[in-house]
Amino acid sequence: MKYLIIQHVDYESPGVILDWLRRKNLEYRILRPDVKSFPPPQDFHRLIIMGGPMGADDEDLHPWLAGEKEFIRRFMDSGGKVLGICLGAQLIARVLGAAVHGGVCDEFGWKEVRLNADASRSRYFHDFPRTFPAFHWHSDAFDIPRGALNPASTDDCPNQVVETASALGIQFHLEMTPSMVEEAVRITGRKTGPLPHDGVFDAMRALMFKILDRL
């Protein structure tokens, strides 16, 4: 099994996803999206798309976004599975035909995620805790594409997940480590609020691993 990871900026790394890949002895490649050309989709079995400060439709500022969205579409069409986090989730929603709205849903720091009615039909979230803490760092929000599930919500931003047979996008961050949270605070100058509990990073890691096991 070969994984391709698209990382948009240095400070939004795969985090504990790399721990899972190494534990499983899986082959992976990290790619920046402003490459001259993407590899053939059939060279990889799974695609993981990380976050970033740009918007899903900011092609005037970042022309490579058009190529990345086209690659995501071709990857799904080729039969590969895709996981997107934050911007990655927004790009998946956009590729599936849904709108992404800039600056309408600002979430930063620790917030509780709760399962909703779609969770019972979800491949990934059906046995998650009814509520769980996660780190949030976004201001854009996506609509749910036709036929997709949205198994999790927050009070401020109800569309937290987009799930189809070929793709999973999540707005919140389960992949983050303590040092990544510290970097987010440094970059933004914002406060995260109190840590929900001592074992929150271990809990997020376990949920992230569960998603990866099911991808």
C-alpha atoms as one frame of an Amber mdcrd trajectory, in Angstrom:
protein
   0.000   0.000   0.000   1.460   3.346  -1.096   0.362   6.722   0.274   0.743
  10.166  -1.259   0.537  13.114   1.148  -0.022  16.647  -0.146   1.393  19.144
   2.360   0.647  22.773   1.565   2.789  24.524   4.202   5.539  23.478   6.615
   3.516  24.132   9.775   0.561  21.923   8.793   2.398  18.626   8.695   0.879
  15.126   8.807   1.639  14.934  12.531   0.659  11.575  14.024  -0.342  10.287
  10.577   3.361   9.683   9.988   3.513   7.663  13.226   0.718   5.442  11.903
   2.371   4.985   8.506   5.706   4.066  10.080   4.073   1.711  12.574   2.389
  -0.072   9.654   5.611  -0.108   7.608   3.810   1.613   4.740   5.463   3.463
   1.897   4.642   7.159   1.568   5.699  10.271  -0.304   5.142  13.892   0.735
   4.457  16.279  -2.135   4.035  20.043  -2.365   1.104  20.951  -4.638   2.982
  23.584  -6.666   4.902  20.872  -8.496   5.097  21.053 -12.278   3.134  17.828
 -12.579   1.465  15.315 -10.291   2.387  11.626 -10.413   0.002   9.191 -12.103
  -2.867   8.488  -9.660  -2.485   4.752 -10.181   0.988   4.895  -8.596  -0.638
   5.332  -5.155  -3.451   3.617  -3.282  -4.338   6.421  -0.845  -4.156  10.218
  -0.976  -3.979  12.380   2.157  -4.420  16.151   1.792  -3.325  18.399   4.654
  -4.477  21.870   5.663  -3.242  25.302   4.710  -4.076  29.022   4.983  -5.324
  29.379   1.412  -8.944  29.054   0.359 -10.182  26.257  -1.865 -11.018  28.740
  -4.634  -7.994  31.041  -4.302  -6.711  30.144  -7.756  -5.856  33.779  -8.550
  -3.375  33.777  -5.672  -2.358  30.134  -5.973  -2.741  28.938  -9.586  -1.622
  25.423  -8.628  -4.942  24.904  -6.794  -6.619  24.147 -10.120  -4.113  21.373
 -10.773  -4.497  19.984  -7.268  -8.283  19.816  -7.551  -8.005  18.119 -10.915
  -5.571  15.589  -9.424  -7.961  14.875  -6.527 -10.742  14.268  -9.036  -8.571
  11.940 -11.121  -7.410  10.087  -8.005 -10.975   9.365  -6.919 -11.948   8.395
 -10.469  -9.055   5.910 -10.531 -10.457   4.060  -7.520  -8.150   5.461  -4.841
  -9.368   6.591  -1.412  -8.814  10.179  -0.266  -8.550  11.708   3.208  -8.580
  15.492   3.536  -8.039  17.558   6.677  -9.185  21.198   6.999  -8.270  22.735
   3.603  -8.042  19.155   2.333 -11.681  18.607   3.342 -12.719  21.842   1.643
 -10.966  20.779  -1.557 -12.749  17.415  -1.484 -16.112  19.141  -1.058 -15.294
  21.488  -3.930 -14.241  18.640  -6.224 -17.532  16.883  -5.398 -19.465  19.935
  -6.545 -20.240  21.706  -3.265 -19.535  25.353  -2.485 -16.848  26.507  -0.056
 -17.547  29.771   1.767 -14.661  31.955   2.908 -14.510  33.486   6.358 -17.961
  32.397   7.524 -17.074  29.942  10.291 -14.116  30.904  12.459 -12.989  28.167
  14.832  -9.641  28.133  16.598  -8.556  26.057  19.555 -10.177  23.265  21.528
 -13.823  22.560  20.773 -16.141  19.642  21.295 -17.253  17.666  18.254 -20.523
  15.756  18.494 -21.895  12.969  16.341 -25.191  13.498  14.564 -27.768  11.332
  12.753 -25.435  10.497   9.845 -22.915   8.868  12.191 -24.850   5.596  12.334
 -24.306   5.162   8.563 -20.674   6.280   8.606 -17.833   3.903   7.785 -15.533
   5.945  10.001 -17.547   7.479  12.864 -20.210   4.885  13.695 -18.491   3.825
  16.930 -16.791   7.098  17.892 -17.662   8.658  21.266 -20.846  10.715  21.055
 -18.738  13.766  21.809 -14.982  14.215  21.678 -12.525  17.128  21.796 -10.502
  18.131  18.746  -8.326  21.029  17.695  -9.861  23.495  15.243  -8.130  25.994
  12.972 -10.215  27.313  10.091 -12.505  30.133   9.023 -13.902  28.681   5.778
 -16.770  26.210   5.617 -18.075  23.812   2.982 -21.549  22.746   1.939 -22.243
  19.008   1.968 -22.156  17.543  -1.559 -25.240  15.725  -2.782 -25.263  12.136
  -1.551 -22.471  12.663   1.003 -22.702  12.121   4.756 -21.856  14.647   7.461
 -21.570  12.521  10.616 -20.130  15.168  12.978 -20.824  18.792  13.893 -19.897
  21.581  16.291 -22.227  24.204  17.738 -20.753  26.953  15.545 -20.036  25.013
  12.351 -22.446  22.149  11.655 -20.666  20.895   8.509 -17.548  19.259   9.952
 -17.261  16.139   7.776 -17.851  15.183   4.165 -17.926  11.419   3.606 -18.480
   9.417   0.442 -17.440   5.934  -0.653 -14.171   7.305  -2.065 -13.376  10.274
   0.175 -13.399  11.533   3.744 -12.869  15.181   4.611 -12.763  16.511   8.176
 -12.572  20.169   9.200 -11.061  19.508  12.627  -7.571  18.278  13.471  -6.957
  14.920  15.139  -3.428  14.647  13.730  -1.902  17.439  15.785   0.814  17.040
  18.390   1.558  19.431  21.298   4.337  21.090  19.295   1.986  21.627  16.336
  -0.546  23.327  18.596   2.218  25.532  20.007   3.193  26.497  16.452  -0.437
  27.329  15.604  -0.582  29.663  18.609   2.704  31.291  17.616   1.608  31.855
  14.020  -1.855  33.205  14.820  -1.216  34.944  18.129  -4.519  33.490  19.332
  -5.353  31.586  22.493  -6.535  27.984  22.336  -8.502  27.922  25.542  -7.789
  25.343  28.264  -6.773  21.820  27.332  -9.899  19.645  27.695  -8.119  16.949
  29.731  -4.646  15.529  30.299  -5.025  12.676  27.823  -6.501  14.697  24.952
  -3.559  14.176  22.590  -3.580  10.422  23.208  -7.345  10.372  22.605  -7.036
  12.322  19.339  -4.227  10.047  18.208  -6.352   6.958  18.848  -9.256   8.404
  16.836  -6.947   9.439  14.001  -5.480   5.941  13.894  -9.006   4.460  13.794
  -9.847   6.606  10.751  -6.633   5.607   9.006  -7.299   1.919   9.720 -10.660
   2.280   7.937  -9.503   4.356   4.992
